[in-house]
Amino acid sequence: MAESYLRDAVAPNATILDRDTDALKTALQGLGSRHLVFSGVTLASAGD
């Protein structure tokens, strides 16, 4: 399941995910809905 989601939904959009925080959030939510990441994980800002 993880491999197919990463291959089919994340990898083709890697460039967008690098630039667009909303797209990255959506991808991470997709991982969460598939129980592939812990819920409640927050991303720190780049200066933290």
All heavy atoms as atom14 arrays in JSON, in Angstrom:
{
  "sequence": "MAESYLRDAVAPNATILDRDTDALKTALQGLGSRHLVFSGVTLASAGD",
  "atom14_mask": [
    [1, 1, 1, 1, 1, 1, 1, 1, 0, 0, 0, 0, 0, 0],
    [1, 1, 1, 1, 1, 0, 0, 0, 0, 0, 0, 0, 0, 0],
    [1, 1, 1, 1, 1, 1, 1, 1, 1, 0, 0, 0, 0, 0],
    [1, 1, 1, 1, 1, 1, 0, 0, 0, 0, 0, 0, 0, 0],
    [1, 1, 1, 1, 1, 1, 1, 1, 1, 1, 1, 1, 0, 0],
    [1, 1, 1, 1, 1, 1, 1, 1, 0, 0, 0, 0, 0, 0],
    [1, 1, 1, 1, 1, 1, 1, 1, 1, 1, 1, 0, 0, 0],
    [1, 1, 1, 1, 1, 1, 1, 1, 0, 0, 0, 0, 0, 0],
    [1, 1, 1, 1, 1, 0, 0, 0, 0, 0, 0, 0, 0, 0],
    [1, 1, 1, 1, 1, 1, 1, 0, 0, 0, 0, 0, 0, 0],
    [1, 1, 1, 1, 1, 0, 0, 0, 0, 0, 0, 0, 0, 0],
    [1, 1, 1, 1, 1, 1, 1, 0, 0, 0, 0, 0, 0, 0],
    [1, 1, 1, 1, 1, 1, 1, 1, 0, 0, 0, 0, 0, 0],
    [1, 1, 1, 1, 1, 0, 0, 0, 0, 0, 0, 0, 0, 0],
    [1, 1, 1, 1, 1, 1, 1, 0, 0, 0, 0, 0, 0, 0],
    [1, 1, 1, 1, 1, 1, 1, 1, 0, 0, 0, 0, 0, 0],
    [1, 1, 1, 1, 1, 1, 1, 1, 0, 0, 0, 0, 0, 0],
    [1, 1, 1, 1, 1, 1, 1, 1, 0, 0, 0, 0, 0, 0],
    [1, 1, 1, 1, 1, 1, 1, 1, 1, 1, 1, 0, 0, 0],
    [1, 1, 1, 1, 1, 1, 1, 1, 0, 0, 0, 0, 0, 0],
    [1, 1, 1, 1, 1, 1, 1, 0, 0, 0, 0, 0, 0, 0],
    [1, 1, 1, 1, 1, 1, 1, 1, 0, 0, 0, 0, 0, 0],
    [1, 1, 1, 1, 1, 0, 0, 0, 0, 0, 0, 0, 0, 0],
    [1, 1, 1, 1, 1, 1, 1, 1, 0, 0, 0, 0, 0, 0],
    [1, 1, 1, 1, 1, 1, 1, 1, 1, 0, 0, 0, 0, 0],
    [1, 1, 1, 1, 1, 1, 1, 0, 0, 0, 0, 0, 0, 0],
    [1, 1, 1, 1, 1, 0, 0, 0, 0, 0, 0, 0, 0, 0],
    [1, 1, 1, 1, 1, 1, 1, 1, 0, 0, 0, 0, 0, 0],
    [1, 1, 1, 1, 1, 1, 1, 1, 1, 0, 0, 0, 0, 0],
    [1, 1, 1, 1, 0, 0, 0, 0, 0, 0, 0, 0, 0, 0],
    [1, 1, 1, 1, 1, 1, 1, 1, 0, 0, 0, 0, 0, 0],
    [1, 1, 1, 1, 0, 0, 0, 0, 0, 0, 0, 0, 0, 0],
    [1, 1, 1, 1, 1, 1, 0, 0, 0, 0, 0, 0, 0, 0],
    [1, 1, 1, 1, 1, 1, 1, 1, 1, 1, 1, 0, 0, 0],
    [1, 1, 1, 1, 1, 1, 1, 1, 1, 1, 0, 0, 0, 0],
    [1, 1, 1, 1, 1, 1, 1, 1, 0, 0, 0, 0, 0, 0],
    [1, 1, 1, 1, 1, 1, 1, 0, 0, 0, 0, 0, 0, 0],
    [1, 1, 1, 1, 1, 1, 1, 1, 1, 1, 1, 0, 0, 0],
    [1, 1, 1, 1, 1, 1, 0, 0, 0, 0, 0, 0, 0, 0],
    [1, 1, 1, 1, 0, 0, 0, 0, 0, 0, 0, 0, 0, 0],
    [1, 1, 1, 1, 1, 1, 1, 0, 0, 0, 0, 0, 0, 0],
    [1, 1, 1, 1, 1, 1, 1, 0, 0, 0, 0, 0, 0, 0],
    [1, 1, 1, 1, 1, 1, 1, 1, 0, 0, 0, 0, 0, 0],
    [1, 1, 1, 1, 1, 0, 0, 0, 0, 0, 0, 0, 0, 0],
    [1, 1, 1, 1, 1, 1, 0, 0, 0, 0, 0, 0, 0, 0],
    [1, 1, 1, 1, 1, 0, 0, 0, 0, 0, 0, 0, 0, 0],
    [1, 1, 1, 1, 0, 0, 0, 0, 0, 0, 0, 0, 0, 0],
    [1, 1, 1, 1, 1, 1, 1, 1, 0, 0, 0, 0, 0, 0]
  ],
  "atom14_positions": [
    [[0.82, -1.18, 0.0], [0.0, 0.0, 0.0], [0.87, 1.25, 0.0], [0.65, 2.15, -0.79], [-0.94, 0.0, 1.2], [-1.81, 1.24, 1.19], [-2.7, 1.61, 2.7], [-3.92, 0.37, 2.75], [0.0, 0.0, 0.0], [0.0, 0.0, 0.0], [0.0, 0.0, 0.0], [0.0, 0.0, 0.0], [0.0, 0.0, 0.0], [0.0, 0.0, 0.0]],
    [[1.85, 1.33, 0.87], [2.71, 2.51, 0.94], [3.46, 2.7, -0.38], [3.53, 3.81, -0.9], [3.69, 2.38, 2.1], [0.0, 0.0, 0.0], [0.0, 0.0, 0.0], [0.0, 0.0, 0.0], [0.0, 0.0, 0.0], [0.0, 0.0, 0.0], [0.0, 0.0, 0.0], [0.0, 0.0, 0.0], [0.0, 0.0, 0.0], [0.0, 0.0, 0.0]],
    [[4.0, 1.61, -0.89], [4.77, 1.71, -2.12], [3.93, 2.23, -3.27], [4.36, 3.11, -4.02], [5.38, 0.36, -2.48], [6.26, 0.41, -3.7], [6.89, -0.92, -4.04], [6.95, -1.81, -3.17], [7.33, -1.06, -5.19], [0.0, 0.0, 0.0], [0.0, 0.0, 0.0], [0.0, 0.0, 0.0], [0.0, 0.0, 0.0], [0.0, 0.0, 0.0]],
    [[2.71, 1.73, -3.42], [1.87, 2.17, -4.53], [1.44, 3.62, -4.38], [1.41, 4.37, -5.36], [0.65, 1.26, -4.7], [-0.18, 1.33, -3.57], [0.0, 0.0, 0.0], [0.0, 0.0, 0.0], [0.0, 0.0, 0.0], [0.0, 0.0, 0.0], [0.0, 0.0, 0.0], [0.0, 0.0, 0.0], [0.0, 0.0, 0.0], [0.0, 0.0, 0.0]],
    [[1.14, 4.06, -3.15], [0.77, 5.47, -2.94], [1.95, 6.38, -3.26], [1.79, 7.39, -3.96], [0.28, 5.7, -1.5], [-0.08, 7.14, -1.24], [-1.23, 7.7, -1.79], [0.73, 7.96, -0.46], [-1.56, 9.02, -1.58], [0.41, 9.29, -0.24], [-0.74, 9.81, -0.79], [-1.07, 11.13, -0.58], [0.0, 0.0, 0.0], [0.0, 0.0, 0.0]],
    [[3.12, 6.02, -2.76], [4.31, 6.83, -3.03], [4.64, 6.86, -4.52], [4.97, 7.91, -5.07], [5.5, 6.32, -2.22], [5.38, 6.5, -0.71], [6.49, 5.76, 0.0], [5.37, 7.97, -0.33], [0.0, 0.0, 0.0], [0.0, 0.0, 0.0], [0.0, 0.0, 0.0], [0.0, 0.0, 0.0], [0.0, 0.0, 0.0], [0.0, 0.0, 0.0]],
    [[4.52, 5.73, -5.16], [4.84, 5.63, -6.6], [3.81, 6.37, -7.45], [4.17, 7.11, -8.37], [4.91, 4.16, -7.02], [5.22, 3.97, -8.5], [5.12, 2.51, -8.94], [3.77, 2.01, -8.71], [3.47, 0.96, -7.92], [4.43, 0.31, -7.29], [2.24, 0.57, -7.76], [0.0, 0.0, 0.0], [0.0, 0.0, 0.0], [0.0, 0.0, 0.0]],
    [[2.53, 6.2, -7.13], [1.46, 6.72, -7.99], [1.03, 8.15, -7.67], [0.61, 8.88, -8.56], [0.23, 5.8, -7.91], [0.54, 4.39, -8.39], [1.52, 4.2, -9.13], [-0.21, 3.47, -8.0], [0.0, 0.0, 0.0], [0.0, 0.0, 0.0], [0.0, 0.0, 0.0], [0.0, 0.0, 0.0], [0.0, 0.0, 0.0], [0.0, 0.0, 0.0]],
    [[1.12, 8.55, -6.41], [0.61, 9.87, -6.02], [1.7, 10.84, -5.6], [1.57, 12.04, -5.86], [-0.4, 9.72, -4.89], [0.0, 0.0, 0.0], [0.0, 0.0, 0.0], [0.0, 0.0, 0.0], [0.0, 0.0, 0.0], [0.0, 0.0, 0.0], [0.0, 0.0, 0.0], [0.0, 0.0, 0.0], [0.0, 0.0, 0.0], [0.0, 0.0, 0.0]],
    [[2.74, 10.35, -4.97], [3.76, 11.26, -4.45], [4.87, 11.5, -5.46], [5.17, 12.65, -5.8], [4.33, 10.75, -3.1], [5.46, 11.64, -2.62], [3.2, 10.69, -2.06], [0.0, 0.0, 0.0], [0.0, 0.0, 0.0], [0.0, 0.0, 0.0], [0.0, 0.0, 0.0], [0.0, 0.0, 0.0], [0.0, 0.0, 0.0], [0.0, 0.0, 0.0]],
    [[5.49, 10.47, -5.95], [6.64, 10.61, -6.85], [6.35, 11.47, -8.08], [7.16, 12.34, -8.42], [7.18, 9.25, -7.25], [0.0, 0.0, 0.0], [0.0, 0.0, 0.0], [0.0, 0.0, 0.0], [0.0, 0.0, 0.0], [0.0, 0.0, 0.0], [0.0, 0.0, 0.0], [0.0, 0.0, 0.0], [0.0, 0.0, 0.0], [0.0, 0.0, 0.0]],
    [[5.21, 11.29, -8.76], [4.96, 12.12, -9.94], [4.82, 13.61, -9.62], [4.93, 14.44, -10.51], [3.65, 11.57, -10.5], [3.5, 10.22, -9.92], [4.18, 10.28, -8.59], [0.0, 0.0, 0.0], [0.0, 0.0, 0.0], [0.0, 0.0, 0.0], [0.0, 0.0, 0.0], [0.0, 0.0, 0.0], [0.0, 0.0, 0.0], [0.0, 0.0, 0.0]],
    [[4.58, 13.93, -8.38], [4.37, 15.32, -7.97], [5.51, 15.86, -7.11], [5.35, 16.87, -6.43], [3.05, 15.43, -7.2], [1.88, 15.06, -8.08], [1.67, 15.67, -9.12], [1.12, 14.05, -7.68], [0.0, 0.0, 0.0], [0.0, 0.0, 0.0], [0.0, 0.0, 0.0], [0.0, 0.0, 0.0], [0.0, 0.0, 0.0], [0.0, 0.0, 0.0]],
    [[6.65, 15.21, -7.15], [7.76, 15.58, -6.27], [8.16, 17.04, -6.41], [8.39, 17.72, -5.42], [8.95, 14.66, -6.52], [0.0, 0.0, 0.0], [0.0, 0.0, 0.0], [0.0, 0.0, 0.0], [0.0, 0.0, 0.0], [0.0, 0.0, 0.0], [0.0, 0.0, 0.0], [0.0, 0.0, 0.0], [0.0, 0.0, 0.0], [0.0, 0.0, 0.0]],
    [[8.24, 17.54, -7.62], [8.63, 18.92, -7.83], [7.62, 19.88, -7.21], [7.99, 20.86, -6.57], [8.79, 19.21, -9.34], [9.77, 18.32, -9.87], [9.23, 20.65, -9.58], [0.0, 0.0, 0.0], [0.0, 0.0, 0.0], [0.0, 0.0, 0.0], [0.0, 0.0, 0.0], [0.0, 0.0, 0.0], [0.0, 0.0, 0.0], [0.0, 0.0, 0.0]],
    [[6.35, 19.58, -7.39], [5.3, 20.41, -6.8], [5.36, 20.35, -5.28], [5.25, 21.37, -4.59], [3.91, 19.96, -7.31], [3.8, 20.21, -8.81], [2.79, 20.66, -6.55], [2.62, 19.52, -9.46], [0.0, 0.0, 0.0], [0.0, 0.0, 0.0], [0.0, 0.0, 0.0], [0.0, 0.0, 0.0], [0.0, 0.0, 0.0], [0.0, 0.0, 0.0]],
    [[5.56, 19.15, -4.74], [5.62, 18.98, -3.29], [6.8, 19.74, -2.69], [6.72, 20.22, -1.56], [5.71, 17.5, -2.93], [4.51, 16.66, -3.35], [4.78, 15.19, -3.08], [3.25, 17.11, -2.66], [0.0, 0.0, 0.0], [0.0, 0.0, 0.0], [0.0, 0.0, 0.0], [0.0, 0.0, 0.0], [0.0, 0.0, 0.0], [0.0, 0.0, 0.0]],
    [[7.88, 19.87, -3.44], [9.04, 20.63, -2.96], [8.75, 22.12, -2.85], [9.35, 22.81, -2.04], [10.23, 20.44, -3.9], [10.91, 19.09, -3.74], [10.68, 18.43, -2.71], [11.66, 18.71, -4.65], [0.0, 0.0, 0.0], [0.0, 0.0, 0.0], [0.0, 0.0, 0.0], [0.0, 0.0, 0.0], [0.0, 0.0, 0.0], [0.0, 0.0, 0.0]],
    [[7.81, 22.61, -3.64], [7.55, 24.06, -3.72], [6.26, 24.5, -3.06], [6.12, 25.68, -2.73], [7.5, 24.47, -5.19], [8.79, 24.24, -5.91], [8.68, 24.67, -7.33], [9.91, 24.31, -8.05], [9.97, 24.14, -9.34], [8.91, 24.3, -10.08], [11.11, 23.82, -9.9], [0.0, 0.0, 0.0], [0.0, 0.0, 0.0], [0.0, 0.0, 0.0]],
    [[5.31, 23.61, -2.93], [3.96, 23.99, -2.5], [3.61, 23.3, -1.18], [3.37, 22.1, -1.14], [2.97, 23.59, -3.6], [1.54, 24.0, -3.32], [1.19, 24.29, -2.17], [0.75, 24.02, -4.29], [0.0, 0.0, 0.0], [0.0, 0.0, 0.0], [0.0, 0.0, 0.0], [0.0, 0.0, 0.0], [0.0, 0.0, 0.0], [0.0, 0.0, 0.0]],
    [[3.58, 24.09, -0.11], [3.32, 23.5, 1.21], [1.91, 22.92, 1.32], [1.71, 21.95, 2.04], [3.55, 24.52, 2.33], [2.73, 25.67, 2.11], [5.01, 24.94, 2.4], [0.0, 0.0, 0.0], [0.0, 0.0, 0.0], [0.0, 0.0, 0.0], [0.0, 0.0, 0.0], [0.0, 0.0, 0.0], [0.0, 0.0, 0.0], [0.0, 0.0, 0.0]],
    [[0.95, 23.48, 0.6], [-0.4, 22.91, 0.63], [-0.44, 21.54, -0.04], [-1.1, 20.62, 0.44], [-1.41, 23.85, -0.04], [-1.67, 25.1, 0.79], [-1.57, 25.02, 2.04], [-1.97, 26.14, 0.2], [0.0, 0.0, 0.0], [0.0, 0.0, 0.0], [0.0, 0.0, 0.0], [0.0, 0.0, 0.0], [0.0, 0.0, 0.0], [0.0, 0.0, 0.0]],
    [[0.29, 21.4, -1.14], [0.38, 20.1, -1.81], [1.08, 19.08, -0.93], [0.67, 17.92, -0.85], [1.09, 20.25, -3.15], [0.0, 0.0, 0.0], [0.0, 0.0, 0.0], [0.0, 0.0, 0.0], [0.0, 0.0, 0.0], [0.0, 0.0, 0.0], [0.0, 0.0, 0.0], [0.0, 0.0, 0.0], [0.0, 0.0, 0.0], [0.0, 0.0, 0.0]],
    [[2.13, 19.52, -0.25], [2.85, 18.64, 0.67], [1.93, 18.21, 1.82], [1.89, 17.03, 2.19], [4.09, 19.32, 1.22], [4.91, 18.53, 2.24], [5.38, 17.21, 1.65], [6.07, 19.37, 2.73], [0.0, 0.0, 0.0], [0.0, 0.0, 0.0], [0.0, 0.0, 0.0], [0.0, 0.0, 0.0], [0.0, 0.0, 0.0], [0.0, 0.0, 0.0]],
    [[1.18, 19.14, 2.34], [0.23, 18.82, 3.43], [-0.78, 17.77, 2.96], [-1.06, 16.81, 3.67], [-0.49, 20.09, 3.88], [-1.46, 19.87, 5.0], [-2.1, 21.18, 5.41], [-3.14, 20.94, 6.49], [-3.78, 22.19, 6.9], [0.0, 0.0, 0.0], [0.0, 0.0, 0.0], [0.0, 0.0, 0.0], [0.0, 0.0, 0.0], [0.0, 0.0, 0.0]],
    [[-1.28, 17.93, 1.75], [-2.24, 16.97, 1.2], [-1.6, 15.59, 1.06], [-2.22, 14.57, 1.39], [-2.76, 17.46, -0.16], [-3.43, 18.71, 0.04], [-3.74, 16.48, -0.77], [0.0, 0.0, 0.0], [0.0, 0.0, 0.0], [0.0, 0.0, 0.0], [0.0, 0.0, 0.0], [0.0, 0.0, 0.0], [0.0, 0.0, 0.0], [0.0, 0.0, 0.0]],
    [[-0.36, 15.55, 0.58], [0.33, 14.26, 0.43], [0.54, 13.6, 1.79], [0.34, 12.39, 1.95], [1.66, 14.46, -0.27], [0.0, 0.0, 0.0], [0.0, 0.0, 0.0], [0.0, 0.0, 0.0], [0.0, 0.0, 0.0], [0.0, 0.0, 0.0], [0.0, 0.0, 0.0], [0.0, 0.0, 0.0], [0.0, 0.0, 0.0], [0.0, 0.0, 0.0]],
    [[0.92, 14.39, 2.79], [1.1, 13.85, 4.14], [-0.22, 13.38, 4.73], [-0.27, 12.36, 5.43], [1.76, 14.89, 5.04], [3.21, 15.21, 4.71], [3.71, 16.39, 5.53], [4.1, 14.0, 4.92], [0.0, 0.0, 0.0], [0.0, 0.0, 0.0], [0.0, 0.0, 0.0], [0.0, 0.0, 0.0], [0.0, 0.0, 0.0], [0.0, 0.0, 0.0]],
    [[-1.29, 14.1, 4.45], [-2.61, 13.66, 4.92], [-2.99, 12.34, 4.26], [-3.6, 11.47, 4.89], [-3.66, 14.73, 4.64], [-3.54, 15.93, 5.54], [-4.44, 17.08, 5.15], [-4.82, 17.23, 3.98], [-4.78, 17.91, 6.12], [0.0, 0.0, 0.0], [0.0, 0.0, 0.0], [0.0, 0.0, 0.0], [0.0, 0.0, 0.0], [0.0, 0.0, 0.0]],
    [[-2.61, 12.18, 3.0], [-2.85, 10.91, 2.31], [-2.11, 9.76, 2.98], [-2.64, 8.66, 3.13], [0.0, 0.0, 0.0], [0.0, 0.0, 0.0], [0.0, 0.0, 0.0], [0.0, 0.0, 0.0], [0.0, 0.0, 0.0], [0.0, 0.0, 0.0], [0.0, 0.0, 0.0], [0.0, 0.0, 0.0], [0.0, 0.0, 0.0], [0.0, 0.0, 0.0]],
    [[-0.87, 10.02, 3.38], [-0.13, 9.0, 4.12], [-0.8, 8.7, 5.45], [-0.91, 7.55, 5.86], [1.32, 9.47, 4.36], [2.22, 9.51, 3.15], [3.52, 10.22, 3.48], [2.5, 8.11, 2.62], [0.0, 0.0, 0.0], [0.0, 0.0, 0.0], [0.0, 0.0, 0.0], [0.0, 0.0, 0.0], [0.0, 0.0, 0.0], [0.0, 0.0, 0.0]],
    [[-1.27, 9.75, 6.12], [-1.94, 9.56, 7.4], [-3.23, 8.79, 7.28], [-3.53, 7.91, 8.1], [0.0, 0.0, 0.0], [0.0, 0.0, 0.0], [0.0, 0.0, 0.0], [0.0, 0.0, 0.0], [0.0, 0.0, 0.0], [0.0, 0.0, 0.0], [0.0, 0.0, 0.0], [0.0, 0.0, 0.0], [0.0, 0.0, 0.0], [0.0, 0.0, 0.0]],
    [[-4.02, 9.08, 6.24], [-5.28, 8.37, 6.06], [-5.08, 6.9, 5.75], [-5.97, 6.08, 5.95], [-6.12, 9.05, 4.97], [-5.55, 8.85, 3.7], [0.0, 0.0, 0.0], [0.0, 0.0, 0.0], [0.0, 0.0, 0.0], [0.0, 0.0, 0.0], [0.0, 0.0, 0.0], [0.0, 0.0, 0.0], [0.0, 0.0, 0.0], [0.0, 0.0, 0.0]],
    [[-3.89, 6.58, 5.28], [-3.54, 5.18, 5.01], [-2.79, 4.56, 6.18], [-2.27, 3.47, 6.08], [-2.71, 5.11, 3.73], [-3.53, 5.41, 2.49], [-2.66, 5.78, 1.31], [-3.45, 6.03, 0.13], [-4.1, 7.17, -0.13], [-4.05, 8.17, 0.72], [-4.81, 7.29, -1.24], [0.0, 0.0, 0.0], [0.0, 0.0, 0.0], [0.0, 0.0, 0.0]],
    [[-2.71, 5.29, 7.27], [-2.04, 4.85, 8.5], [-0.57, 4.53, 8.25], [-0.01, 3.58, 8.79], [-2.75, 3.64, 9.11], [-4.19, 3.89, 9.35], [-4.65, 4.69, 10.36], [-5.3, 3.48, 8.68], [-5.97, 4.75, 10.3], [-6.39, 4.04, 9.29], [0.0, 0.0, 0.0], [0.0, 0.0, 0.0], [0.0, 0.0, 0.0], [0.0, 0.0, 0.0]],
    [[0.06, 5.38, 7.42], [1.47, 5.19, 7.1], [2.36, 6.18, 7.84], [3.58, 6.09, 7.76], [1.68, 5.32, 5.59], [0.89, 4.31, 4.76], [1.0, 4.62, 3.28], [1.34, 2.89, 5.06], [0.0, 0.0, 0.0], [0.0, 0.0, 0.0], [0.0, 0.0, 0.0], [0.0, 0.0, 0.0], [0.0, 0.0, 0.0], [0.0, 0.0, 0.0]],
    [[1.77, 7.13, 8.54], [2.5, 8.06, 9.4], [1.69, 8.26, 10.67], [0.49, 8.0, 10.71], [2.76, 9.44, 8.73], [3.68, 9.32, 7.56], [1.48, 10.12, 8.35], [0.0, 0.0, 0.0], [0.0, 0.0, 0.0], [0.0, 0.0, 0.0], [0.0, 0.0, 0.0], [0.0, 0.0, 0.0], [0.0, 0.0, 0.0], [0.0, 0.0, 0.0]],
    [[2.34, 8.7, 11.7], [1.65, 8.98, 12.95], [0.79, 10.22, 12.8], [1.23, 11.2, 12.2], [2.65, 9.2, 14.09], [3.44, 7.99, 14.42], [4.79, 7.91, 14.1], [2.85, 6.9, 15.04], [5.53, 6.79, 14.4], [3.59, 5.76, 15.34], [4.93, 5.72, 15.02], [0.0, 0.0, 0.0], [0.0, 0.0, 0.0], [0.0, 0.0, 0.0]],
    [[-0.39, 10.21, 13.36], [-1.22, 11.42, 13.34], [-0.69, 12.39, 14.37], [-0.05, 12.0, 15.35], [-2.68, 11.08, 13.62], [-2.8, 10.52, 14.9], [0.0, 0.0, 0.0], [0.0, 0.0, 0.0], [0.0, 0.0, 0.0], [0.0, 0.0, 0.0], [0.0, 0.0, 0.0], [0.0, 0.0, 0.0], [0.0, 0.0, 0.0], [0.0, 0.0, 0.0]],
    [[-0.91, 13.63, 14.15], [-0.46, 14.65, 15.09], [0.98, 15.07, 14.9], [1.49, 15.87, 15.66], [0.0, 0.0, 0.0], [0.0, 0.0, 0.0], [0.0, 0.0, 0.0], [0.0, 0.0, 0.0], [0.0, 0.0, 0.0], [0.0, 0.0, 0.0], [0.0, 0.0, 0.0], [0.0, 0.0, 0.0], [0.0, 0.0, 0.0], [0.0, 0.0, 0.0]],
    [[1.63, 14.57, 13.88], [3.0, 14.98, 13.61], [2.96, 16.38, 13.01], [2.18, 16.65, 12.12], [3.69, 14.0, 12.62], [5.05, 14.53, 12.2], [3.79, 12.63, 13.24], [0.0, 0.0, 0.0], [0.0, 0.0, 0.0], [0.0, 0.0, 0.0], [0.0, 0.0, 0.0], [0.0, 0.0, 0.0], [0.0, 0.0, 0.0], [0.0, 0.0, 0.0]],
    [[3.79, 17.26, 13.51], [3.86, 18.61, 12.96], [5.22, 18.83, 12.32], [6.22, 18.24, 12.74], [3.63, 19.68, 14.04], [4.61, 19.5, 15.06], [2.25, 19.54, 14.65], [0.0, 0.0, 0.0], [0.0, 0.0, 0.0], [0.0, 0.0, 0.0], [0.0, 0.0, 0.0], [0.0, 0.0, 0.0], [0.0, 0.0, 0.0], [0.0, 0.0, 0.0]],
    [[5.23, 19.65, 11.32], [6.47, 19.98, 10.64], [7.01, 21.28, 11.19], [6.28, 22.26, 11.29], [6.21, 20.12, 9.13], [5.67, 18.89, 8.43], [5.37, 19.2, 6.97], [6.66, 17.74, 8.51], [0.0, 0.0, 0.0], [0.0, 0.0, 0.0], [0.0, 0.0, 0.0], [0.0, 0.0, 0.0], [0.0, 0.0, 0.0], [0.0, 0.0, 0.0]],
    [[8.27, 21.28, 11.54], [8.91, 22.49, 12.07], [9.29, 23.4, 10.91], [9.59, 22.94, 9.81], [10.15, 22.12, 12.87], [0.0, 0.0, 0.0], [0.0, 0.0, 0.0], [0.0, 0.0, 0.0], [0.0, 0.0, 0.0], [0.0, 0.0, 0.0], [0.0, 0.0, 0.0], [0.0, 0.0, 0.0], [0.0, 0.0, 0.0], [0.0, 0.0, 0.0]],
    [[9.29, 24.68, 11.17], [9.74, 25.65, 10.18], [11.23, 25.5, 9.98], [11.96, 25.05, 10.86], [9.42, 27.05, 10.64], [8.05, 27.22, 10.78], [0.0, 0.0, 0.0], [0.0, 0.0, 0.0], [0.0, 0.0, 0.0], [0.0, 0.0, 0.0], [0.0, 0.0, 0.0], [0.0, 0.0, 0.0], [0.0, 0.0, 0.0], [0.0, 0.0, 0.0]],
    [[11.69, 25.95, 8.84], [13.11, 25.83, 8.54], [13.95, 26.68, 9.47], [14.85, 26.83, 9.44], [13.39, 26.22, 7.09], [0.0, 0.0, 0.0], [0.0, 0.0, 0.0], [0.0, 0.0, 0.0], [0.0, 0.0, 0.0], [0.0, 0.0, 0.0], [0.0, 0.0, 0.0], [0.0, 0.0, 0.0], [0.0, 0.0, 0.0], [0.0, 0.0, 0.0]],
    [[13.68, 27.42, 10.3], [14.58, 28.13, 11.18], [14.47, 27.67, 12.61], [15.1, 28.23, 13.49], [0.0, 0.0, 0.0], [0.0, 0.0, 0.0], [0.0, 0.0, 0.0], [0.0, 0.0, 0.0], [0.0, 0.0, 0.0], [0.0, 0.0, 0.0], [0.0, 0.0, 0.0], [0.0, 0.0, 0.0], [0.0, 0.0, 0.0], [0.0, 0.0, 0.0]],
    [[13.69, 26.66, 12.86], [13.47, 26.2, 14.25], [14.61, 25.38, 14.75], [15.26, 24.67, 14.13], [12.18, 25.39, 14.36], [10.96, 26.25, 14.16], [11.1, 27.48, 14.14], [9.87, 25.69, 14.01], [0.0, 0.0, 0.0], [0.0, 0.0, 0.0], [0.0, 0.0, 0.0], [0.0, 0.0, 0.0], [0.0, 0.0, 0.0], [0.0, 0.0, 0.0]]
  ]
}
